[in-house]
Amino acid sequence: MFKSKYFETFRTTAVILIALVIAFLIIALVSDNPVKTIGIFLFEPLNSKGHIGNVIEMAIPLMFTGLAVSLLFRANMFNLGAEGVFYFSGVVASAIAIHWSLGGFLHPVVAILAGSIVGAILSAIPGILKAKWNANELVTSLMFNNILFGIGLYLLNYQLRDAKAFANVSFKFEKTALLDKIIPGTRIHTGLIIVLALIVLAHFFLYKTKWGYELRMTGANRSFARYSGMKTAKVIILVHLLAGFIAGMGGSVEVLGMYTRFQWTALPGYGLDGALVAMLAKNNPLSVIGSALFLAYIRIGADLMARLSDVPAEMISIIQAVIILLISAEQFLKFWKNRMLLKEAREA
C-alpha cells in the first residue's frame, strides 16, 4: 500500500516528470528533428567520460549551496544570501591563492578555511538582524548579495587584476593552492570528497544532535520551540553561521578546483540554484546529492542540445520554472494526500 509518508517523494517525482513533458512538447514544436533533439538532451550527458565528468563538476558547487540553503530552509529561514557569500568567499580564497606562498596541502586548506570563515561571518549578519530585530531575512540577504558582489568586483578590478591579461581576470593562483584532480580525463577535483563528507556531517548534525533537533523544532514552530525553553534566537544565528560556512567553502573550493585565476565578473548563480536543489531535496542533506546531480545533468543536457541541435539552451529555464512553481505550490496533489490519510485512518 502506498503510504502517505511517501507523498512528498511522489509529488517531487511528479513535478519533475511534468516539467520534462512540457519541455519535450515545446521541443517537438520548435525542432525540425524532435526525436533526435530529445535524445541528445536525455542521453548525451552519459555518452562520454568527459560529459559525465562535466555533470559531476557542475554538481559539486550545487551540493555546497544546496546543503547551505537546505539548513536555512529547515529552520524556516528564507535566506538567499548563499549567492553573495559563495562569490565573496571565492574572492577571499583567490587572494590567498595569489599572494600567499604555502607548501604542500597547507595552501588550499588555509585558503578554503579563510573563505569559509569569512562566509560564516558575513552570513551571520542577516541572521543577527533576524534574531534580534526580526528583520526580513529575504530582503537583507538579497541586499547583501549586491553589497558583496560590489566589494568583490572592486577587489578584482583594483587589487587582484592582472593588467597583462587580455580580460578582467586576476593574477594566476600559486600552483600549490590548486585542488588536485581525482579522476583522469576530467576536471573532477577533491572538492567532491569534501562536499560528500560535509553532507554526511550535516545529516548527523541535523538528526543526531541536540542542536539539530532545536534547529528542526525552530523551523517547525518557532513560538512553540521558544515556549519549550529553546533559545530560538541563538538557533537562528547558528544556522546562518553554518550555512555561510558551507556556502563560503563552496565558493572557495570552486575557484581553486576549477580555475587558475579568479574570473567571475558577475554572480555565478550557484547560490540561487542552491535554493532549487534544496526544494527538490525537501531540505534533507542526503537528498541534496541526487538533486544536485539531477540539476547538473539537465543543464549539461541542455548545453549539449544547444550545440548539437536547433533548440537553444534556454529550454532549461522553462524546466526550472515549472519545477519551482509546482514544488512551491502547497496545494499541488494535496487532495490525493488527504484521500490517502483518510484511507489509512479508516484502516487503522
N, C-alpha and C positions, 0 to 999 in steps of 0.2 A: 504494500500500500504506500502511496506517495504521501509522506509526512509533511505537515505544514512547515516544519523546521527547515525543509529544503526549498521553501518557496523562493527565497531571495536568490539562491543559486539558479533556480529555474528562470526567474524573472530576468536576471542578468544575461543568461544564455539566450533567452527570447529577444531581448533588446539587441544583442549583437547580431543575431540572425536577421532581424527586421532591418537593421541598418545595412547589412550586407545585401539583402534582397533589393532594397531601394537603390543602392549603388549599382547593382547589376542591371536593374531596369533602366537606369539613366545611361549606363554604358551601352546597353542594347539600342537605345535611341540615338546616341551620338556617334557610335563607332561603325566603321564600314565592315569590320570583322569582329563582332562582339564576342564570339566564342573564343577566338584566339586572344583577344584582349583580356577577357576574364581569366583565361588560363595563365596568361603572363602574371596577372595580379595575384592569383592564388598560389601558383606553383613555382614561379621563377625565383622567389627568395630562397627556395630549397635546392635550386638547380646546381649550385656550385659551393665549394668550401668558402670562397670569398664572400658570396652572398649571405650564407649562414653566419659568417663572421660579422658582416655588416649589421645583421639583426641583433646579435648579441652586443656588439659595440654600442648600438643605439639604445639598447635596453638598460645598460649599466647606469647612465645618468637618470633614466626614468625610474629605476628602482630606488635610487637615492632620494629623489624628490617625492616619489610616490610614498615611500616609507615615512618621510618627514611630514607630509600633508596628512597621511592616514592617522598619525598620532594626534595631530591637531584636530582633525575631524572627529576622532574618537572622544576627545574632550569637549566636543561641540564648540570648537573654536573655528569659525570660518575665516581662517587667515590664509591669504595667498602671497605672503611675503617670501616664500621659498625662492621665487624668481629673482628678486634683488639680492638675496643672501647668496644664492648659487653663483650669480655673476660676480659679486664683490669679493667673495672668498676666492674665486678664481684669480682675481687681480692680486690679492694678498699672496697666494701661493706662487704666482708668477714672479712677483717682486723678489721673493726669497730664492726662487729658482734662478733668477738672473744675477742678483747682487751678492748672494752668499756662496761660499765655497766650502762644502762639507763632503767628507769622504764616505764611500760605501753607501749602505742603505739609509744612513742618517739623514741625508739631504732631503729625499722625498718625504720621509717621516716628519721631519721638522716643518716642511712646507705645508703638508696636509694638516698637521695638528694646528698650525698657526691659522690656516684658513678656517678650520672647524671651530676653533675657539672664538675667532672674530665673528663667525656666523652665529654662534650661540649668543654672544653679547648683543649683536645687532637685532636678532630675533626677539630677545628678551624685552626690548623697549616697547613694542606693541603689547607684549604680554603684561608688562607692569602697568601700562596705561589702562588695559582692560581690567586687571585685578584691583587696582587702586581707585580708578575713577570711572570704571565701566565704559571706557571709550570703545567705540565700534571697531573691532579688530580688523574687519574687512577694509574699512576706509583707511585706517592708519597703516596697514600693511601695504596697500596699493600705493599710498603716497610714499612710503618708504622705498618701494621698488624704484620709483622715479629718482628719489634722492640718491640712492646707492648707485644707480646707473650713471647719473650725472657725475658723481665723485669718481667713480671707476673710470669713466671716459676721460675725465680731466687727467687722472694719473697716467692713463695710457698715452695721452697726447703730449704731456709736458714732463713726465718723469721716466716712462718706460719705453717710449717710442724710439725705434731705430731709424734715424734720419736717412741712412744709406739705403734702406729698403724702399722698394717701389710700391709701398702700400702702407696703410695705417696699422702697423703691427709693432710689437715690442722687440727688444733685443732677443737674441736666441737664449733659450734656457741652457744652463750648465748641463752637460750630459749626465752628470751624477744625479740630477734631480728628476730625470725621466723615469717613469714606471716601466718595468720590464714587460715585454710581450710574452704570453704564456702558451700561445698556440701558433706554431709556424705557419706562414702563409696568410695570416690575418693580423688585425691590429688589436685583438683581444688582449687586454693587459691585466695586471694584478688587481686592478680595481674591482674586477668581477669577484675575486675571492674576498676582498674587503667588504663589499656590499652584501654578499651572501652571509658572511659571518655577522654583520650588523643586523640583518633581518632576523636571524636566529636569536640574537641577544635581545632585540626589541620584542619578539614574541614571548620570550621568557620573562622579560620585564613586565609586559602588559598583563600576562595571565598567571604568573607565578610569584609575584611580589606584592607587598602591601601598597607600594607607591602606584603600581599598575592598577590595582583594584580601586584605589582612590581616584585615579585618573578616569577609569571607566564609569565609576559612580558619579563623578562630577559631570561627565558628559551626558549621562542618562538623565540626571535630575540634579541640577546644581543646588537648588534650595534644600532638597532632601538630604544631599550629602553634607551641606553646611549644618543643618539641624541635627545630623547624626554625629557631629563632632569633627568632621573632616575640615581641614584648613584649605578651603577651595581656592583662595587667593594664591597660596603657595603652589597648589597643584597647577593652576593656570600659568604661573611663571615658569614652573618646572617643565611643563610640556613645551612651552615656547623655547626654552633653553635647549631641550633635547632635539626639537625639530630643527632649530637653527644650526646646531652642531652637525646633524646629519646632512642637511642641505649644504652647509658650508664644506663638509667633507666631500660631498658630491661634486661641487664646483672645482675644488682643488684637485680631486682625482681626475676629473675630466680634462683639465688643461694639461696636467702632467702625463696623462696616459695617451692622449690623442693628438697633442700638438708639440711643436718645438719652439713656438712663440705664442704669446697671447695675441689673439686677433679678433676678439669679439667687439665689434663696433655697434652692436645692438644687443638687446637682451636675447639670449639664446632660446627662450621659450620653454625650457625644461621644467621650470617651477610651475607654470600653469598646466603643463602636460601632467605634472605630478598629481594635480587635483583630479584629472580624469582617471589616472591609474588608481588613485585611492578610492574613487567612486566605484570603479569596476571591481576592486578588491574588497569592497564593503568594509574598508578600514581595517582589514586583517593583514598583519605584517607578512605572513607566509603567502597569502594570495597575491601580494604585490608582485611576486616573481612572475607568475603567469600573466597578470595584467600588463606588466611592462613588456614582456616578450610579445604578447598579442599586439599591443600598440606599435611596437617597433616593427613587427612582422608586416602589418598592413601598410605602414609608412614606407618600408623598403619596397614592398609590392607595388605601391602607388608610384614610387620613383622609377622603378623598372618599367612599369606600364607606360609612363610618360615618355621614356626613352625608346621603347621598343614598339609602341603603337601610336594611335592617333587620339588618345584620350589624355588630357592634362593631369598632372599630379594633384591638382586642387580637388580631385574627387575625394581625397582623404578627408577634406574639411567637411564634406557632406556626411560621411560616415561618422565622424566625431560629433558633429552637431546633433544627429539623430540619437546617438548613444547618450549624450548629455541630457537631451530633452526627455528621453524616456526613463533614464535612470533616476533623474531628479523628480519625475512625476510620481508622487506618492500613490496616486490612485490607479496607476497602470497595473492591471491584473489584480487589483485588490479585491474585486468581487469574487475572484476564484479562490483567493486565500481565505476569505470569510466562509465560503462554502466548505473548504477543507476543514477549517476549525470547527464548524458546526457539525460536520460529519464525524470527526474524531471525538467530539464531546458526546455525541449520541452513542458511539461505540464504546466509550469508556465505562 
